[in-house]
Amino acid sequence: MASATSSSANTAGGGAVPEVPELDPGDRLLCGPGPSNVHPRVRAAMQLPMLGHLDPDFWDILLDLVAALKAVYRRSDGLSLALSASGTSGMEAGIASLIEPGDTAIVAHAGFFGARIVEMANRYGANVVELNAPFGQIVTVDRLMDALRKNPDARLVSVVHAETSTGVGYPLQELGDALSRSGSDALLYADCVTSLGGQELEPAAWSVDYAYSCSQKALGCPPGISPVSLSERALERIRTRKHPAPFSFDFELLEKYWIERPITYHHTLPILQYYALYEGLRLCLQEGMEALRLWRGQGWGSRRPVSRNTLLRTARGRRRTQATEL
């Protein structure tokens, strides 16, 4: 590791200016839930020539990113794009866009990040119905649906699909099915920070209206980007707001920059971070979910783990049958 002390060789301005030591963070095998080690192909993508954010060639890259995000999120309709900030921005953008002061939001939490959603919803003036469970457990679907029956005017139901702080998964498909059967107008909001690219996730099929994630976990990219996916119902909620959403999280403005042509400038994107996301999504789509599902179904859930060779054959078969490569 580089020393934090160095000689004062520079004396501009009359005072001693220390020389900044050479950066040497050292190698690490990152085994936590995130950030994960960056894939070599992702690191290589960040070495490519940087385009300007108003370069037409970069606009084409944005459209390719939208297509990749739709594929990874398994949503062909609605809006899928990425926010130029960490996963926390995806959390806040959903709260800021989908509820207004006085709206009722039912929030289930049994961990650190579910509790953060509660705090954010309170800060945006929501009437929060907070349902909690001990760490390592979940707020059951029955409890959530009971809370919805008691609060029929609820505008949002929020869960964490994979709670990073405890490792507990939520039966998101079961909740989505129950909400659909209920006929409620409440939108389903899901934290997918740890799950996107790492476990089965079908927002469209499961009636998830707002899903957000991050770049630094299962996608194998550096931190700093938050991929999000919105349903048509969520977009309609945004279009009919009484008060405008915060500028940075205004999905109507972001859509005009990401998708509509000619573009309407919104903000200067971190270009190299988006190169990284581009390659991380390509890797995810090339590998597919089949190997993971096979491992979950026959490995974690049985006494006979699937062999490494079986997993590799599954992944290779996915690559051979890939229809298109981004």
C-alpha positions as CSV (number, residue, x, y, z in Angstrom):
1,M,0.0,0.0,0.0
2,A,1.3,3.4,-0.8
3,S,2.5,5.6,2.0
4,A,0.3,8.5,3.0
5,T,3.4,10.7,3.7
6,S,5.7,12.2,1.1
7,S,8.1,15.0,0.6
8,S,7.0,18.6,0.2
9,A,8.6,19.2,-3.1
10,N,6.1,21.7,-4.4
11,T,6.0,25.1,-2.8
12,A,3.6,27.1,-5.1
13,G,1.7,29.8,-3.4
14,G,4.3,30.1,-0.7
15,G,3.2,27.1,1.3
16,A,4.4,23.5,1.2
17,V,2.2,21.3,-1.0
18,P,2.7,17.6,-0.3
19,E,3.1,15.2,-3.2
20,V,0.2,12.9,-3.5
21,P,1.4,9.3,-3.3
22,E,0.9,6.9,-6.2
23,L,-2.4,5.0,-6.0
24,D,-1.9,1.4,-5.0
25,P,-5.0,-0.1,-3.5
26,G,-3.9,-3.7,-3.7
27,D,-5.7,-6.8,-4.9
28,R,-8.8,-8.0,-3.1
29,L,-11.2,-10.9,-3.6
30,L,-14.5,-9.2,-2.7
31,C,-16.8,-11.8,-1.1
32,G,-19.5,-9.5,0.3
33,P,-22.8,-8.8,-1.4
34,G,-21.3,-5.9,-3.2
35,P,-19.3,-4.4,-4.7
36,S,-18.1,-7.5,-6.4
37,N,-14.9,-7.9,-8.4
38,V,-15.2,-6.2,-11.8
39,H,-15.2,-8.6,-14.6
40,P,-12.0,-8.3,-16.9
41,R,-14.2,-7.6,-19.9
42,V,-15.9,-4.8,-18.0
43,R,-12.6,-3.3,-17.0
44,A,-11.4,-3.5,-20.6
45,A,-14.6,-1.7,-21.8
46,M,-13.7,1.2,-19.5
47,Q,-10.4,1.6,-21.5
48,L,-12.2,2.3,-24.7
49,P,-12.1,5.9,-26.2
50,M,-14.5,8.2,-24.4
51,L,-17.2,9.8,-26.4
52,G,-19.0,13.0,-25.4
53,H,-22.4,12.8,-24.0
54,L,-23.8,14.7,-27.0
55,D,-22.0,12.5,-29.6
56,P,-24.6,10.8,-31.9
57,D,-22.5,7.6,-31.6
58,F,-23.1,7.7,-27.8
59,W,-26.8,8.2,-28.4
60,D,-26.8,4.9,-30.3
61,I,-25.0,3.3,-27.3
62,L,-27.8,4.5,-25.0
63,L,-30.4,2.9,-27.3
64,D,-28.5,-0.4,-27.2
65,L,-28.3,-0.1,-23.4
66,V,-32.1,0.4,-23.2
67,A,-32.5,-2.8,-25.3
68,A,-30.1,-4.7,-23.0
69,L,-31.9,-3.5,-19.8
70,K,-35.3,-4.5,-21.2
71,A,-33.8,-8.0,-21.9
72,V,-32.2,-8.3,-18.4
73,Y,-35.3,-7.0,-16.7
74,R,-37.6,-9.2,-18.9
75,R,-39.8,-6.2,-19.7
76,S,-40.7,-5.3,-23.3
77,D,-43.1,-2.5,-22.5
78,G,-42.8,0.5,-20.1
79,L,-39.5,2.2,-19.6
80,S,-36.1,0.7,-18.7
81,L,-33.0,2.9,-18.4
82,A,-30.3,3.7,-15.8
83,L,-29.7,6.5,-13.4
84,S,-26.2,8.1,-13.2
85,A,-25.8,7.3,-9.4
86,S,-25.7,4.4,-7.0
87,G,-28.6,2.0,-6.2
88,T,-29.8,4.4,-3.5
89,S,-30.7,6.8,-6.3
90,G,-33.0,4.1,-7.8
91,M,-34.6,3.7,-4.4
92,E,-35.2,7.4,-4.0
93,A,-36.3,8.0,-7.7
94,G,-39.1,5.5,-7.3
95,I,-40.3,7.0,-4.0
96,A,-40.0,10.5,-5.4
97,S,-41.9,9.7,-8.6
98,L,-44.6,7.3,-7.6
99,I,-46.0,8.9,-4.4
100,E,-46.9,12.4,-3.4
101,P,-47.4,14.0,0.0
102,G,-50.3,12.4,1.8
103,D,-50.3,9.2,-0.2
104,T,-50.4,6.0,1.7
105,A,-47.5,3.6,1.2
106,I,-47.3,0.1,2.7
107,V,-43.7,-0.8,3.3
108,A,-42.5,-4.2,4.4
109,H,-39.1,-4.5,5.9
110,A,-36.9,-7.0,7.8
111,G,-33.5,-5.5,7.2
112,F,-31.4,-2.3,6.7
113,F,-32.6,-1.4,3.2
114,G,-36.2,-2.0,3.8
115,A,-35.9,0.4,6.8
116,R,-34.3,2.9,4.5
117,I,-37.3,2.8,2.1
118,V,-39.5,3.6,5.2
119,E,-37.3,6.6,6.0
120,M,-37.3,7.9,2.4
121,A,-41.1,7.5,2.1
122,N,-41.5,9.5,5.3
123,R,-39.2,12.2,4.0
124,Y,-41.4,12.6,0.9
125,G,-44.5,13.1,3.0
126,A,-46.1,9.7,2.6
127,N,-48.5,8.2,5.1
128,V,-46.4,5.1,5.8
129,V,-47.9,1.9,6.9
130,E,-44.8,0.1,8.2
131,L,-44.8,-3.7,8.5
132,N,-41.7,-5.3,9.9
133,A,-40.3,-8.7,10.8
134,P,-37.2,-9.9,12.7
135,F,-34.0,-10.0,10.7
136,G,-33.8,-13.3,8.8
137,Q,-37.5,-13.5,8.3
138,I,-40.0,-11.8,6.0
139,V,-43.3,-9.9,6.2
140,T,-45.6,-12.5,4.7
141,V,-47.7,-11.9,1.7
142,D,-50.8,-12.5,3.8
143,R,-49.8,-9.6,6.2
144,L,-49.2,-7.3,3.3
145,M,-52.5,-8.1,1.7
146,D,-54.3,-7.7,5.1
147,A,-52.7,-4.2,5.4
148,L,-53.9,-3.4,1.9
149,R,-57.4,-4.4,2.8
150,K,-57.3,-2.1,5.8
151,N,-55.8,0.7,3.6
152,P,-57.6,0.4,0.3
153,D,-56.4,3.9,-0.7
154,A,-52.8,2.8,-0.6
155,R,-50.8,4.0,-3.6
156,L,-47.7,1.9,-3.2
157,V,-46.7,-1.5,-1.8
158,S,-42.9,-1.9,-1.3
159,V,-40.8,-4.9,-0.6
160,V,-37.1,-5.9,-0.9
161,H,-36.7,-8.8,-3.3
162,A,-33.3,-9.8,-1.9
163,E,-32.4,-8.0,1.4
164,T,-28.7,-7.4,1.1
165,S,-28.3,-7.0,4.9
166,T,-29.7,-10.5,5.8
167,G,-29.6,-12.5,2.5
168,V,-33.3,-13.3,2.7
169,G,-35.3,-13.5,-0.5
170,Y,-38.9,-12.4,-0.8
171,P,-41.6,-14.3,-2.7
172,L,-42.1,-11.5,-5.2
173,Q,-44.1,-13.5,-7.7
174,E,-46.6,-14.6,-5.0
175,L,-47.1,-11.0,-3.9
176,G,-47.5,-9.7,-7.5
177,D,-50.1,-12.4,-8.2
178,A,-52.0,-11.5,-5.0
179,L,-52.0,-7.8,-5.9
180,S,-53.2,-8.5,-9.4
181,R,-56.1,-10.6,-8.1
182,S,-57.1,-7.9,-5.6
183,G,-57.7,-5.3,-8.3
184,S,-55.9,-2.7,-6.2
185,D,-54.5,0.5,-7.8
186,A,-51.5,0.3,-5.6
187,L,-48.2,0.0,-7.5
188,L,-45.7,-2.8,-6.6
189,Y,-42.3,-1.3,-5.9
190,A,-39.4,-3.8,-5.5
191,D,-35.8,-3.3,-4.4
192,C,-33.8,-5.7,-6.7
193,V,-30.4,-4.3,-5.9
194,T,-28.9,-7.7,-5.0
195,S,-31.2,-9.9,-7.2
196,L,-30.9,-8.4,-10.7
197,G,-28.6,-10.8,-12.7
198,G,-28.2,-13.1,-9.7
199,Q,-31.5,-14.8,-9.3
200,E,-34.8,-15.3,-11.1
201,L,-36.5,-11.9,-11.7
202,E,-39.5,-11.4,-14.0
203,P,-41.0,-7.9,-13.2
204,A,-43.5,-7.9,-16.1
205,A,-44.7,-11.4,-15.5
206,W,-44.9,-10.8,-11.7
207,S,-46.7,-7.4,-12.1
208,V,-43.9,-5.4,-10.6
209,D,-44.4,-1.8,-11.5
210,Y,-41.1,-0.3,-10.4
211,A,-37.8,-2.3,-10.0
212,Y,-34.4,-0.8,-9.3
213,S,-31.0,-2.3,-8.9
214,C,-27.3,-1.3,-9.1
215,S,-24.2,-2.0,-11.2
216,Q,-21.8,-3.4,-8.6
217,K,-23.3,-6.6,-7.5
218,A,-24.4,-9.5,-9.8
219,L,-23.7,-7.5,-12.9
220,G,-20.0,-7.3,-12.1
221,C,-19.5,-3.6,-12.8
222,P,-18.1,-0.7,-10.7
223,P,-20.6,1.1,-8.4
224,G,-22.3,4.3,-9.6
225,I,-25.1,3.3,-11.9
226,S,-28.7,2.3,-11.0
227,P,-30.7,0.3,-13.6
228,V,-34.4,0.8,-13.3
229,S,-37.5,-0.6,-15.0
230,L,-41.0,0.9,-14.9
231,S,-44.4,-0.6,-16.0
232,E,-46.9,1.3,-18.1
233,R,-49.0,1.8,-14.9
234,A,-46.0,3.4,-13.2
235,L,-45.5,5.7,-16.1
236,E,-49.2,6.7,-16.1
237,R,-48.9,7.5,-12.4
238,I,-45.9,9.8,-13.2
239,R,-47.8,11.5,-16.0
240,T,-50.7,12.4,-13.7
241,R,-48.7,13.7,-10.8
242,K,-50.0,16.9,-9.2
243,H,-46.5,18.1,-8.4
244,P,-43.4,17.6,-10.6
245,A,-40.8,15.0,-9.6
246,P,-37.3,16.2,-8.7
247,F,-35.4,17.2,-11.8
248,S,-32.7,14.5,-11.5
249,F,-35.3,11.8,-11.1
250,D,-37.8,13.0,-13.7
251,F,-38.4,10.0,-15.8
252,E,-40.2,11.9,-18.5
253,L,-37.2,14.1,-19.0
254,L,-34.8,11.1,-18.8
255,E,-36.8,9.3,-21.5
256,K,-36.4,12.4,-23.8
257,Y,-32.6,12.1,-23.4
258,W,-32.2,8.3,-23.4
259,I,-34.8,7.3,-26.1
260,E,-36.4,10.1,-28.0
261,R,-34.6,11.6,-31.0
262,P,-33.6,14.3,-31.4
263,I,-32.5,14.2,-27.8
264,T,-33.2,16.7,-25.1
265,Y,-30.2,17.3,-22.9
266,H,-30.7,16.3,-19.3
267,H,-27.3,15.8,-17.6
268,T,-23.8,14.8,-18.5
269,L,-23.5,11.0,-18.1
270,P,-20.5,9.3,-16.7
271,I,-19.5,7.8,-20.1
272,L,-17.0,5.2,-19.0
273,Q,-19.4,3.9,-16.3
274,Y,-21.9,3.3,-19.0
275,Y,-19.4,1.5,-21.1
276,A,-18.9,-0.8,-18.1
277,L,-22.6,-1.3,-17.6
278,Y,-22.9,-2.1,-21.4
279,E,-20.4,-4.9,-21.1
280,G,-21.8,-6.2,-17.8
281,L,-25.2,-6.5,-19.4
282,R,-23.8,-8.3,-22.4
283,L,-22.1,-10.8,-20.1
284,C,-25.4,-11.4,-18.2
285,L,-27.3,-12.0,-21.4
286,Q,-24.7,-14.3,-22.8
287,E,-24.6,-16.4,-19.7
288,G,-28.4,-16.5,-19.2
289,M,-30.3,-17.6,-16.2
290,E,-30.5,-21.3,-17.0
291,A,-27.4,-22.3,-15.2
292,L,-28.4,-20.4,-12.1
293,R,-31.9,-21.9,-12.1
294,L,-30.4,-25.4,-12.4
295,W,-28.1,-24.7,-9.5
296,R,-30.9,-23.3,-7.3
297,G,-33.3,-26.1,-8.2
298,Q,-31.0,-29.1,-7.9
299,G,-28.1,-27.8,-5.9
300,W,-29.2,-25.6,-3.0
301,G,-32.5,-27.4,-2.7
302,S,-31.3,-31.1,-2.8
303,R,-28.7,-33.4,-1.4
304,R,-27.2,-34.0,-4.8
305,P,-25.4,-30.8,-6.0
306,V,-25.2,-30.2,-9.7
307,S,-21.7,-30.8,-11.0
308,R,-19.6,-27.9,-12.3
309,N,-19.5,-29.6,-15.8
310,T,-23.3,-29.6,-15.9
311,L,-23.4,-25.9,-15.2
312,L,-20.8,-25.1,-17.8
313,R,-22.6,-27.2,-20.4
314,T,-25.8,-25.2,-19.6
315,A,-24.1,-21.9,-20.0
316,R,-22.4,-22.9,-23.2
317,G,-25.7,-24.1,-24.7
318,R,-27.2,-20.7,-23.8
319,R,-24.3,-19.0,-25.7
320,R,-24.8,-21.2,-28.8
321,T,-28.6,-20.4,-28.9
322,Q,-28.3,-16.7,-28.3
323,A,-30.3,-15.1,-31.1
324,T,-28.6,-11.7,-31.1
325,E,-25.4,-10.3,-29.5
326,L,-25.5,-6.7,-28.3
